[in-house]
Amino acid sequence: MRNLITVFDFLLLGFSEHPEQQPLLFGLFLSTHLVTLLGNLLIILAIIGSDQHLHTPMYFFLVNLSFVDTCFTCTTIPKVLVNIHTQHHTISQAGCLVQTYFFMALALLDDFLLAVMAYDHYVAICLPLYYTMTMRAQCRLLLVAISWFCSNLLAFSLILLMVRFSFCASHIVPHFFCDVTPLLKLACSDTHTFQFMMFAEAALSGVVPLTCVLVSYAHIMHTILQIRTAGGKHKVFSTCGSHLPVVTLFYGTLFLVYFQPSSSYSADTGMNASVIYTMLTPMPNPFVYRNRDMKDMKEALRRLFGLEKCYTQLGVLPPK
């Protein structure tokens, strides 16, 4: 392995301890990354390029979530692919902190947007008469702007503390990207202030949005149970049911990794959980809204690529 490591470099150990698995891991990471990019970009293009039919609050938040998830995967996966392909696993200290900042900011933003989408579902299902007024354009923009501002502010405050760390121990990071917890174990500075700040921010940015999600879905389930017809229950549940697995997967893995002291951190557990929320959580977005609104999305994609005109010229009906 080619590593001329200076005192300012980190060695991302990642999956390099299993060289026989490198081709399989490269193919898995690459295919997952391409599916995530293609799927989320298609959602963005289909909604933005469509007529007013898809310019609704739900699709507005979905576009933002798809954009954030696209950026989120690009923060870590391309570097992993380069490391596996070149077998050059070093990253500069500045590059490591930049990667950590964008990872934290986008993960926090994902967290806030999932809570906002849960609130949107709650208003749509439980307070339908107030939905148009509550989710007007100004309110949607304000919710997204607050999410962007808070996520970047919280991430920047932690990075300011990390810049002051001294890494005088080993520079080998047992991870495939510059995550916060493995970096803390390498620091020889006092990290108590940072850990206090991190747990305080985790409570603010994790527990509060999760509470919002749980309360919203508790009200939604109560409303669903009051609907007498099976068709009505299915229609309401299809609006938000596919959102629940993404929320569960995202919050479950984040709590597993970050809601524990750094002294009890397990590198293997942290790395396996990180694979889930960096690769698998962003990937289902193109498919989770496939029930009630799949027909609208298909029509938007056909118009985007001009397929409607092709079907008309051929004199055939488009597939449903």
Phi and psi in degrees as GROMACS dihedral restraints (atoms count N, CA, C in turn):
[ dihedral_restraints ]
;  ai    aj    ak    al  type     phi  dphi    fc
    3     4     5     6     1   -90.1    20    10
    4     5     6     7     1    98.5    20    10
    6     7     8     9     1  -132.4    20    10
    7     8     9    10     1   100.1    20    10
    9    10    11    12     1   -95.6    20    10
   10    11    12    13     1    89.1    20    10
   12    13    14    15     1   -95.1    20    10
   13    14    15    16     1   123.9    20    10
   15    16    17    18     1   -92.4    20    10
   16    17    18    19     1   176.9    20    10
   18    19    20    21     1   -68.1    20    10
   19    20    21    22     1   -14.4    20    10
   21    22    23    24     1   -99.6    20    10
   22    23    24    25     1     6.3    20    10
   24    25    26    27     1  -106.9    20    10
   25    26    27    28     1   149.1    20    10
   27    28    29    30     1  -113.1    20    10
   28    29    30    31     1   150.4    20    10
   30    31    32    33     1  -108.2    20    10
   31    32    33    34     1   111.7    20    10
   33    34    35    36     1   -81.9    20    10
   34    35    36    37     1    99.7    20    10
   36    37    38    39     1   -65.6    20    10
   37    38    39    40     1   -44.0    20    10
   39    40    41    42     1    51.4    20    10
   40    41    42    43     1  -125.8    20    10
   42    43    44    45     1  -102.0    20    10
   43    44    45    46     1    17.5    20    10
   45    46    47    48     1   -70.7    20    10
   46    47    48    49     1   -14.4    20    10
   48    49    50    51     1   -73.9    20    10
   49    50    51    52     1   -10.0    20    10
   51    52    53    54     1  -123.1    20    10
   52    53    54    55     1    74.5    20    10
   54    55    56    57     1   -62.3    20    10
   55    56    57    58     1   -27.2    20    10
   57    58    59    60     1   -70.5    20    10
   58    59    60    61     1   -17.7    20    10
   60    61    62    63     1   -96.1    20    10
   61    62    63    64     1    -1.7    20    10
   63    64    65    66     1   -59.5    20    10
   64    65    66    67     1   -47.4    20    10
   66    67    68    69     1   -60.8    20    10
   67    68    69    70     1   -41.7    20    10
   69    70    71    72     1   -64.2    20    10
   70    71    72    73     1   -43.8    20    10
   72    73    74    75     1   -64.6    20    10
   73    74    75    76     1   -40.0    20    10
   75    76    77    78     1   -61.8    20    10
   76    77    78    79     1   -45.5    20    10
   78    79    80    81     1   -64.7    20    10
   79    80    81    82     1   -39.5    20    10
   81    82    83    84     1   -65.8    20    10
   82    83    84    85     1   -47.7    20    10
   84    85    86    87     1   -63.7    20    10
   85    86    87    88     1   -43.4    20    10
   87    88    89    90     1   -65.4    20    10
   88    89    90    91     1   -46.7    20    10
   90    91    92    93     1   -64.7    20    10
   91    92    93    94     1   -42.1    20    10
   93    94    95    96     1   -64.1    20    10
   94    95    96    97     1   -41.0    20    10
   96    97    98    99     1   -64.7    20    10
   97    98    99   100     1   -43.1    20    10
   99   100   101   102     1   -66.7    20    10
  100   101   102   103     1   -40.5    20    10
  102   103   104   105     1   -62.4    20    10
  103   104   105   106     1   -42.7    20    10
  105   106   107   108     1   -63.5    20    10
  106   107   108   109     1   -47.1    20    10
  108   109   110   111     1   -63.0    20    10
  109   110   111   112     1   -50.3    20    10
  111   112   113   114     1   -63.2    20    10
  112   113   114   115     1   -46.6    20    10
  114   115   116   117     1   -62.9    20    10
  115   116   117   118     1   -47.2    20    10
  117   118   119   120     1   -69.6    20    10
  118   119   120   121     1   -37.1    20    10
  120   121   122   123     1   -67.0    20    10
  121   122   123   124     1   -36.8    20    10
  123   124   125   126     1   -63.7    20    10
  124   125   126   127     1   -39.6    20    10
  126   127   128   129     1   -61.1    20    10
  127   128   129   130     1   -46.7    20    10
  129   130   131   132     1   -61.8    20    10
  130   131   132   133     1   -47.9    20    10
  132   133   134   135     1   -66.1    20    10
  133   134   135   136     1   -40.2    20    10
  135   136   137   138     1   -64.4    20    10
  136   137   138   139     1   -42.3    20    10
  138   139   140   141     1   -75.5    20    10
  139   140   141   142     1   -45.2    20    10
  141   142   143   144     1   -67.3    20    10
  142   143   144   145     1   -38.3    20    10
  144   145   146   147     1   -84.7    20    10
  145   146   147   148     1     0.0    20    10
  147   148   149   150     1   -86.3    20    10
  148   149   150   151     1   175.9    20    10
  150   151   152   153     1   -78.1    20    10
  151   152   153   154     1  -168.6    20    10
  153   154   155   156     1   -66.2    20    10
  154   155   156   157     1   -10.8    20    10
  156   157   158   159     1   -60.5    20    10
  157   158   159   160     1   -36.1    20    10
  159   160   161   162     1  -100.9    20    10
  160   161   162   163     1     5.2    20    10
  162   163   164   165     1   -87.6    20    10
  163   164   165   166     1    62.0    20    10
  165   166   167   168     1  -112.4    20    10
  166   167   168   169     1   164.7    20    10
  168   169   170   171     1   -55.1    20    10
  169   170   171   172     1   -43.2    20    10
  171   172   173   174     1   -59.8    20    10
  172   173   174   175     1   -45.1    20    10
  174   175   176   177     1   -72.9    20    10
  175   176   177   178     1   -28.7    20    10
  177   178   179   180     1   -62.5    20    10
  178   179   180   181     1   -46.8    20    10
  180   181   182   183     1   -68.3    20    10
  181   182   183   184     1   -34.4    20    10
  183   184   185   186     1   -65.2    20    10
  184   185   186   187     1   -38.9    20    10
  186   187   188   189     1   -61.6    20    10
  187   188   189   190     1   -44.9    20    10
  189   190   191   192     1   -63.1    20    10
  190   191   192   193     1   -42.3    20    10
  192   193   194   195     1   -65.4    20    10
  193   194   195   196     1   -40.5    20    10
  195   196   197   198     1   -64.8    20    10
  196   197   198   199     1   -40.5    20    10
  198   199   200   201     1   -64.1    20    10
  199   200   201   202     1   -44.6    20    10
  201   202   203   204     1   -64.4    20    10
  202   203   204   205     1   -42.6    20    10
  204   205   206   207     1   -65.7    20    10
  205   206   207   208     1   -34.9    20    10
  207   208   209   210     1   -62.6    20    10
  208   209   210   211     1   -46.4    20    10
  210   211   212   213     1   -66.1    20    10
  211   212   213   214     1   -36.7    20    10
  213   214   215   216     1   -62.0    20    10
  214   215   216   217     1   -45.7    20    10
  216   217   218   219     1   -68.6    20    10
  217   218   219   220     1   -33.1    20    10
  219   220   221   222     1   -71.1    20    10
  220   221   222   223     1   -13.8    20    10
  222   223   224   225     1   -73.0    20    10
  223   224   225   226     1   -32.0    20    10
  225   226   227   228     1  -119.9    20    10
  226   227   228   229     1   -43.5    20    10
  228   229   230   231     1   -65.1    20    10
  229   230   231   232     1   -44.8    20    10
  231   232   233   234     1   -56.7    20    10
  232   233   234   235     1   -39.6    20    10
  234   235   236   237     1   -64.5    20    10
  235   236   237   238     1   -38.7    20    10
  237   238   239   240     1   -62.4    20    10
  238   239   240   241     1   -44.6    20    10
  240   241   242   243     1   -62.9    20    10
  241   242   243   244     1   -41.2    20    10
  243   244   245   246     1   -64.4    20    10
  244   245   246   247     1   -43.0    20    10
  246   247   248   249     1   -61.8    20    10
  247   248   249   250     1   -43.7    20    10
  249   250   251   252     1   -67.3    20    10
  250   251   252   253     1   -40.4    20    10
  252   253   254   255     1   -70.9    20    10
  253   254   255   256     1   -42.1    20    10
  255   256   257   258     1   -93.7    20    10
  256   257   258   259     1   -13.4    20    10
  258   259   260   261     1    57.2    20    10
  259   260   261   262     1    30.0    20    10
  261   262   263   264     1  -115.9    20    10
  262   263   264   265     1   102.6    20    10
  264   265   266   267     1  -102.7    20    10
  265   266   267   268     1    15.2    20    10
  267   268   269   270     1   -87.6    20    10
  268   269   270   271     1   153.5    20    10
  270   271   272   273     1  -147.0    20    10
  271   272   273   274     1   139.5    20    10
  273   274   275   276     1   -68.7    20    10
  274   275   276   277     1   160.4    20    10
  276   277   278   279     1   -64.4    20    10
  277   278   279   280     1   -39.9    20    10
  279   280   281   282     1   -64.9    20    10
  280   281   282   283     1   -44.0    20    10
  282   283   284   285     1   -63.5    20    10
  283   284   285   286     1   -34.8    20    10
  285   286   287   288     1   -66.3    20    10
  286   287   288   289     1   -43.4    20    10
  288   289   290   291     1   -68.2    20    10
  289   290   291   292     1   -36.2    20    10
  291   292   293   294     1   -64.6    20    10
  292   293   294   295     1   -43.8    20    10
  294   295   296   297     1   -62.6    20    10
  295   296   297   298     1   -41.0    20    10
  297   298   299   300     1   -62.5    20    10
  298   299   300   301     1   -41.5    20    10
  300   301   302   303     1   -62.3    20    10
  301   302   303   304     1   -50.6    20    10
  303   304   305   306     1   -66.2    20    10
  304   305   306   307     1   -35.5    20    10
  306   307   308   309     1   -62.4    20    10
  307   308   309   310     1   -47.7    20    10
  309   310   311   312     1   -65.6    20    10
  310   311   312   313     1   -45.4    20    10
  312   313   314   315     1   -61.9    20    10
  313   314   315   316     1   -44.0    20    10
  315   316   317   318     1   -74.1    20    10
  316   317   318   319     1   -33.9    20    10
  318   319   320   321     1   -66.0    20    10
  319   320   321   322     1   -42.1    20    10
  321   322   323   324     1   -64.9    20    10
  322   323   324   325     1   -39.8    20    10
  324   325   326   327     1   -64.4    20    10
  325   326   327   328     1   -41.1    20    10
  327   328   329   330     1   -58.1    20    10
  328   329   330   331     1   -43.0    20    10
  330   331   332   333     1   -59.0    20    10
  331   332   333   334     1   -49.6    20    10
  333   334   335   336     1   -66.0    20    10
  334   335   336   337     1   -40.0    20    10
  336   337   338   339     1   -67.8    20    10
  337   338   339   340     1   -35.1    20    10
  339   340   341   342     1   -63.2    20    10
  340   341   342   343     1   -37.1    20    10
  342   343   344   345     1   -68.2    20    10
  343   344   345   346     1   -40.8    20    10
  345   346   347   348     1   -63.0    20    10
  346   347   348   349     1   -41.3    20    10
  348   349   350   351     1   -66.3    20    10
  349   350   351   352     1   -35.9    20    10
  351   352   353   354     1   -64.5    20    10
  352   353   354   355     1   -40.6    20    10
  354   355   356   357     1   -65.3    20    10
  355   356   357   358     1   -38.4    20    10
  357   358   359   360     1   -61.2    20    10
  358   359   360   361     1   -42.9    20    10
  360   361   362   363     1   -63.7    20    10
  361   362   363   364     1   -40.1    20    10
  363   364   365   366     1   -61.1    20    10
  364   365   366   367     1   -47.0    20    10
  366   367   368   369     1   -65.8    20    10
  367   368   369   370     1   -41.4    20    10
  369   370   371   372     1   -63.5    20    10
  370   371   372   373     1   -36.9    20    10
  372   373   374   375     1   -93.6    20    10
  373   374   375   376     1   -42.5    20    10
  375   376   377   378     1   -91.5    20    10
  376   377   378   379     1   -27.5    20    10
  378   379   380   381     1  -129.7    20    10
  379   380   381   382     1    58.9    20    10
  381   382   383   384     1   -63.2    20    10
  382   383   384   385     1   -30.0    20    10
  384   385   386   387     1   -69.4    20    10
  385   386   387   388     1   -23.7    20    10
  387   388   389   390     1  -102.0    20    10
  388   389   390   391     1     2.3    20    10
  390   391   392   393     1   -64.0    20    10
  391   392   393   394     1   -47.4    20    10
  393   394   395   396     1   -61.0    20    10
  394   395   396   397     1   -41.3    20    10
  396   397   398   399     1   -72.3    20    10
  397   398   399   400     1   -41.6    20    10
  399   400   401   402     1   -70.3    20    10
  400   401   402   403     1   -41.9    20    10
  402   403   404   405     1  -101.7    20    10
  403   404   405   406     1    40.4    20    10
  405   406   407   408     1   -70.2    20    10
  406   407   408   409     1   169.7    20    10
  408   409   410   411     1   -57.9    20    10
  409   410   411   412     1   -42.4    20    10
  411   412   413   414     1   -62.8    20    10
  412   413   414   415     1   -40.3    20    10
  414   415   416   417     1   -67.5    20    10
  415   416   417   418     1   -41.2    20    10
  417   418   419   420     1   -62.7    20    10
  418   419   420   421     1   -45.3    20    10
  420   421   422   423     1   -63.4    20    10
  421   422   423   424     1   -38.2    20    10
  423   424   425   426     1   -65.5    20    10
  424   425   426   427     1   -43.5    20    10
  426   427   428   429     1   -61.7    20    10
  427   428   429   430     1   -43.8    20    10
  429   430   431   432     1   -69.2    20    10
  430   431   432   433     1   -40.6    20    10
  432   433   434   435     1   -63.3    20    10
  433   434   435   436     1   -42.6    20    10
  435   436   437   438     1   -62.7    20    10
  436   437   438   439     1   -39.7    20    10
  438   439   440   441     1   -62.2    20    10
  439   440   441   442     1   -46.2    20    10
  441   442   443   444     1   -61.8    20    10
  442   443   444   445     1   -44.9    20    10
  444   445   446   447     1   -65.3    20    10
  445   446   447   448     1   -48.5    20    10
  447   448   449   450     1   -65.3    20    10
  448   449   450   451     1   -41.9    20    10
  450   451   452   453     1   -64.6    20    10
  451   452   453   454     1   -43.7    20    10
  453   454   455   456     1   -70.0    20    10
  454   455   456   457     1   -35.9    20    10
  456   457   458   459     1   -65.6    20    10
  457   458   459   460     1   -45.5    20    10
  459   460   461   462     1   -65.2    20    10
  460   461   462   463     1   -42.4    20    10
  462   463   464   465     1   -66.3    20    10
  463   464   465   466     1   -40.6    20    10
  465   466   467   468     1   -66.7    20    10
  466   467   468   469     1   -37.1    20    10
  468   469   470   471     1   -64.8    20    10
  469   470   471   472     1   -36.2    20    10
  471   472   473   474     1   -72.7    20    10
  472   473   474   475     1   -38.0    20    10
  474   475   476   477     1   -65.7    20    10
  475   476   477   478     1   -35.9    20    10
  477   478   479   480     1   -59.5    20    10
  478   479   480   481     1   -35.4    20    10
  480   481   482   483     1   -75.2    20    10
  481   482   483   484     1   -36.5    20    10
  483   484   485   486     1   -69.2    20    10
  484   485   486   487     1   -29.3    20    10
  486   487   488   489     1   -59.7    20    10
  487   488   489   490     1   -28.9    20    10
  489   490   491   492     1   -84.3    20    10
  490   491   492   493     1    -4.3    20    10
  492   493   494   495     1   -68.2    20    10
  493   494   495   496     1   148.5    20    10
  495   496   497   498     1  -110.7    20    10
  496   497   498   499     1   127.2    20    10
  498   499   500   501     1  -107.1    20    10
  499   500   501   502     1    83.0    20    10
  501   502   503   504     1   -98.4    20    10
  502   503   504   505     1    -6.3    20    10
  504   505   506   507     1   -87.8    20    10
  505   506   507   508     1  -152.2    20    10
  507   508   509   510     1   -63.7    20    10
  508   509   510   511     1   145.2    20    10
  510   511   512   513     1  -101.8    20    10
  511   512   513   514     1    18.0    20    10
  513   514   515   516     1   -90.2    20    10
  514   515   516   517     1   117.5    20    10
  516   517   518   519     1   -97.0    20    10
  517   518   519   520     1   115.0    20    10
  519   520   521   522     1   -78.3    20    10
  520   521   522   523     1    59.7    20    10
  522   523   524   525     1  -156.4    20    10
  523   524   525   526     1   167.6    20    10
  525   526   527   528     1   -96.5    20    10
  526   527   528   529     1    -0.6    20    10
  528   529   530   531     1  -152.7    20    10
  529   530   531   532     1   173.2    20    10
  531   532   533   534     1   -81.2    20    10
  532   533   534   535     1    82.6    20    10
  534   535   536   537     1   -87.0    20    10
  535   536   537   538     1   159.4    20    10
  537   538   539   540     1   -67.5    20    10
  538   539   540   541     1   -50.4    20    10
  540   541   542   543     1   -62.9    20    10
  541   542   543   544     1   -46.9    20    10
  543   544   545   546     1   -64.5    20    10
  544   545   546   547     1   -30.3    20    10
  546   547   548   549     1   -67.9    20    10
  547   548   549   550     1   -35.5    20    10
  549   550   551   552     1   -61.4    20    10
  550   551   552   553     1   -36.1    20    10
  552   553   554   555     1   -70.5    20    10
  553   554   555   556     1   -18.7    20    10
  555   556   557   558     1   -91.2    20    10
  556   557   558   559     1   -15.1    20    10
  558   559   560   561     1   -75.9    20    10
  559   560   561   562     1   136.7    20    10
  561   562   563   564     1  -101.3    20    10
  562   563   564   565     1     1.7    20    10
  564   565   566   567     1   -81.2    20    10
  565   566   567   568     1   169.7    20    10
  567   568   569   570     1   -74.8    20    10
  568   569   570   571     1   119.4    20    10
  570   571   572   573     1  -107.4    20    10
  571   572   573   574     1    10.6    20    10
  573   574   575   576     1   -63.6    20    10
  574   575   576   577     1   -41.4    20    10
  576   577   578   579     1   -62.8    20    10
  577   578   579   580     1   -42.9    20    10
  579   580   581   582     1   -64.1    20    10
  580   581   582   583     1   -43.8    20    10
  582   583   584   585     1   -65.5    20    10
  583   584   585   586     1   -36.6    20    10
  585   586   587   588     1   -63.4    20    10
  586   587   588   589     1   -45.0    20    10
  588   589   590   591     1   -62.5    20    10
  589   590   591   592     1   -41.0    20    10
  591   592   593   594     1   -65.8    20    10
  592   593   594   595     1   -42.1    20    10
  594   595   596   597     1   -69.7    20    10
  595   596   597   598     1   -35.3    20    10
  597   598   599   600     1   -65.1    20    10
  598   599   600   601     1   -44.2    20    10
  600   601   602   603     1   -68.5    20    10
  601   602   603   604     1   -34.3    20    10
  603   604   605   606     1   -63.8    20    10
  604   605   606   607     1   -38.5    20    10
  606   607   608   609     1   -65.7    20    10
  607   608   609   610     1   -40.0    20    10
  609   610   611   612     1   -71.2    20    10
  610   611   612   613     1   -46.7    20    10
  612   613   614   615     1   -93.0    20    10
  613   614   615   616     1    -9.2    20    10
  615   616   617   618     1  -109.8    20    10
  616   617   618   619     1   -54.7    20    10
  618   619   620   621     1   -69.1    20    10
  619   620   621   622     1   -42.9    20    10
  621   622   623   624     1   -63.8    20    10
  622   623   624   625     1   -51.5    20    10
  624   625   626   627     1   -62.0    20    10
  625   626   627   628     1   -38.6    20    10
  627   628   629   630     1   -64.1    20    10
  628   629   630   631     1   -39.3    20    10
  630   631   632   633     1   -61.5    20    10
  631   632   633   634     1   -41.9    20    10
  633   634   635   636     1   -60.0    20    10
  634   635   636   637     1   -42.4    20    10
  636   637   638   639     1   -64.2    20    10
  637   638   639   640     1   -47.2    20    10
  639   640   641   642     1   -65.2    20    10
  640   641   642   643     1   -42.8    20    10
  642   643   644   645     1   -65.4    20    10
  643   644   645   646     1   -42.0    20    10
  645   646   647   648     1   -60.6    20    10
  646   647   648   649     1   -46.0    20    10
  648   649   650   651     1   -75.3    20    10
  649   650   651   652     1   -24.9    20    10
  651   652   653   654     1   -64.6    20    10
  652   653   654   655     1   -43.5    20    10
  654   655   656   657     1   -66.7    20    10
  655   656   657   658     1   -37.7    20    10
  657   658   659   660     1   -65.1    20    10
  658   659   660   661     1   -44.9    20    10
  660   661   662   663     1   -63.5    20    10
  661   662   663   664     1   -37.4    20    10
  663   664   665   666     1   -62.5    20    10
  664   665   666   667     1   -40.7    20    10
  666   667   668   669     1   -66.9    20    10
  667   668   669   670     1   -40.5    20    10
  669   670   671   672     1   -62.8    20    10
  670   671   672   673     1   -40.4    20    10
  672   673   674   675     1   -66.8    20    10
  673   674   675   676     1   -22.4    20    10
  675   676   677   678     1   -83.6    20    10
  676   677   678   679     1   -12.0    20    10
  678   679   680   681     1   -78.6    20    10
  679   680   681   682     1   129.3    20    10
  681   682   683   684     1   -83.9    20    10
  682   683   684   685     1   -36.2    20    10
  684   685   686   687     1   -85.2    20    10
  685   686   687   688     1   143.3    20    10
  687   688   689   690     1   -65.8    20    10
  688   689   690   691     1   -37.1    20    10
  690   691   692   693     1   -64.0    20    10
  691   692   693   694     1   -39.7    20    10
  693   694   695   696     1   -66.1    20    10
  694   695   696   697     1   -40.6    20    10
  696   697   698   699     1   -62.9    20    10
  697   698   699   700     1   -42.5    20    10
  699   700   701   702     1   -64.6    20    10
  700   701   702   703     1   -40.0    20    10
  702   703   704   705     1   -64.7    20    10
  703   704   705   706     1   -42.6    20    10
  705   706   707   708     1   -70.0    20    10
  706   707   708   709     1   -43.9    20    10
  708   709   710   711     1   -67.2    20    10
  709   710   711   712     1   -31.6    20    10
  711   712   713   714     1   -66.4    20    10
  712   713   714   715     1   -21.5    20    10
  714   715   716   717     1   -69.0    20    10
  715   716   717   718     1   -33.5    20    10
  717   718   719   720     1  -130.4    20    10
  718   719   720   721     1   -10.3    20    10
  720   721   722   723     1   -61.1    20    10
  721   722   723   724     1   -37.2    20    10
  723   724   725   726     1   -74.8    20    10
  724   725   726   727     1   -12.4    20    10
  726   727   728   729     1   -76.8    20    10
  727   728   729   730     1   -26.6    20    10
  729   730   731   732     1   -65.2    20    10
  730   731   732   733     1   -44.1    20    10
  732   733   734   735     1   -60.7    20    10
  733   734   735   736     1   -37.8    20    10
  735   736   737   738     1   -64.7    20    10
  736   737   738   739     1   -44.5    20    10
  738   739   740   741     1   -62.3    20    10
  739   740   741   742     1   -44.9    20    10
  741   742   743   744     1   -63.0    20    10
  742   743   744   745     1   -45.2    20    10
  744   745   746   747     1   -64.5    20    10
  745   746   747   748     1   -43.4    20    10
  747   748   749   750     1   -66.1    20    10
  748   749   750   751     1   -54.2    20    10
  750   751   752   753     1   -68.7    20    10
  751   752   753   754     1   -36.8    20    10
  753   754   755   756     1   -60.4    20    10
  754   755   756   757     1   -47.6    20    10
  756   757   758   759     1   -71.0    20    10
  757   758   759   760     1   -36.3    20    10
  759   760   761   762     1   -65.1    20    10
  760   761   762   763     1   -43.4    20    10
  762   763   764   765     1   -65.9    20    10
  763   764   765   766     1   -34.7    20    10
  765   766   767   768     1   -63.3    20    10
  766   767   768   769     1   -37.3    20    10
  768   769   770   771     1   -90.0    20    10
  769   770   771   772     1   -44.5    20    10
  771   772   773   774     1  -102.0    20    10
  772   773   774   775     1   -16.9    20    10
  774   775   776   777     1   -95.4    20    10
  775   776   777   778     1    57.6    20    10
  777   778   779   780     1  -156.4    20    10
  778   779   780   781     1   152.1    20    10
  780   781   782   783     1   -63.7    20    10
  781   782   783   784     1   150.1    20    10
  783   784   785   786     1   -64.2    20    10
  784   785   786   787     1   -23.8    20    10
  786   787   788   789     1   -67.9    20    10
  787   788   789   790     1   -28.1    20    10
  789   790   791   792     1   -98.3    20    10
  790   791   792   793     1    12.2    20    10
  792   793   794   795     1   -71.9    20    10
  793   794   795   796     1   133.3    20    10
  795   796   797   798     1  -107.6    20    10
  796   797   798   799     1   124.3    20    10
  798   799   800   801     1   -62.5    20    10
  799   800   801   802     1   -42.7    20    10
  801   802   803   804     1   -65.4    20    10
  802   803   804   805     1   -45.9    20    10
  804   805   806   807     1   -63.2    20    10
  805   806   807   808     1   -44.0    20    10
  807   808   809   810     1   -63.1    20    10
  808   809   810   811     1   -39.9    20    10
  810   811   812   813     1   -71.4    20    10
  811   812   813   814     1   -39.6    20    10
  813   814   815   816     1   -66.3    20    10
  814   815   816   817     1   -41.6    20    10
  816   817   818   819     1   -66.7    20    10
  817   818   819   820     1   -34.9    20    10
  819   820   821   822     1   -65.5    20    10
  820   821   822   823     1   -34.8    20    10
  822   823   824   825     1   -59.9    20    10
  823   824   825   826     1   -37.9    20    10
  825   826   827   828     1   -67.2    20    10
  826   827   828   829     1   -50.7    20    10
  828   829   830   831     1   -85.6    20    10
  829   830   831   832     1   -12.2    20    10
  831   832   833   834     1   -92.7    20    10
  832   833   834   835     1   -26.3    20    10
  834   835   836   837     1  -111.8    20    10
  835   836   837   838     1   -50.0    20    10
  837   838   839   840     1   -83.5    20    10
  838   839   840   841     1   -34.3    20    10
  840   841   842   843     1   -64.8    20    10
  841   842   843   844     1   -44.2    20    10
  843   844   845   846     1   -71.1    20    10
  844   845   846   847     1   -20.8    20    10
  846   847   848   849     1   -69.6    20    10
  847   848   849   850     1   -36.9    20    10
  849   850   851   852     1   -72.6    20    10
  850   851   852   853     1   -12.3    20    10
  852   853   854   855     1   -50.4    20    10
  853   854   855   856     1   -42.6    20    10
  855   856   857   858     1   -66.0    20    10
  856   857   858   859     1   -13.3    20    10
  858   859   860   861     1  -114.1    20    10
  859   860   861   862     1   -12.8    20    10
  861   862   863   864     1   -73.9    20    10
  862   863   864   865     1   -23.0    20    10
  864   865   866   867     1  -100.3    20    10
  865   866   867   868     1    51.6    20    10
  867   868   869   870     1   -98.6    20    10
  868   869   870   871     1    -8.4    20    10
  870   871   872   873     1   -83.0    20    10
  871   872   873   874     1   -87.3    20    10
  873   874   875   876     1   -70.3    20    10
  874   875   876   877     1   -31.8    20    10
  876   877   878   879     1  -108.2    20    10
  877   878   879   880     1     9.3    20    10
  879   880   881   882     1   -64.2    20    10
  880   881   882   883     1   -36.7    20    10
  882   883   884   885     1   -62.0    20    10
  883   884   885   886     1   -44.0    20    10
  885   886   887   888     1   -62.0    20    10
  886   887   888   889     1   -41.9    20    10
  888   889   890   891     1   -66.7    20    10
  889   890   891   892     1   -40.0    20    10
  891   892   893   894     1   -62.1    20    10
  892   893   894   895     1   -43.0    20    10
  894   895   896   897     1   -64.2    20    10
  895   896   897   898     1   -39.2    20    10
  897   898   899   900     1   -65.2    20    10
  898   899   900   901     1   -39.4    20    10
  900   901   902   903     1   -68.9    20    10
  901   902   903   904     1   -37.2    20    10
  903   904   905   906     1   -64.8    20    10
  904   905   906   907     1   -40.4    20    10
  906   907   908   909     1   -67.7    20    10
  907   908   909   910     1   -35.8    20    10
  909   910   911   912     1   -62.3    20    10
  910   911   912   913     1   -41.6    20    10
  912   913   914   915     1   -97.6    20    10
  913   914   915   916     1     8.9    20    10
  915   916   917   918     1    71.0    20    10
  916   917   918   919     1    21.9    20    10
  918   919   920   921     1   -73.3    20    10
  919   920   921   922     1   -28.7    20    10
  921   922   923   924     1   -59.4    20    10
  922   923   924   925     1   -42.4    20    10
  924   925   926   927     1   -65.8    20    10
  925   926   927   928     1   -37.4    20    10
  927   928   929   930     1   -65.0    20    10
  928   929   930   931     1   -43.9    20    10
  930   931   932   933     1   -62.2    20    10
  931   932   933   934     1   -39.0    20    10
  933   934   935   936     1   -65.6    20    10
  934   935   936   937     1   -42.7    20    10
  936   937   938   939     1   -67.2    20    10
  937   938   939   940     1   -33.1    20    10
  939   940   941   942     1   -82.6    20    10
  940   941   942   943     1   -12.2    20    10
  942   943   944   945     1    72.3    20    10
  943   944   945   946     1    31.1    20    10
  945   946   947   948     1  -122.2    20    10
  946   947   948   949     1   158.6    20    10
  948   949   950   951     1   -84.2    20    10
  949   950   951   952     1   139.5    20    10
  951   952   953   954     1   -68.2    20    10
  952   953   954   955     1   149.2    20    10
  954   955   956   957     1   -67.1    20    10
  955   956   957   958     1   146.0    20    10
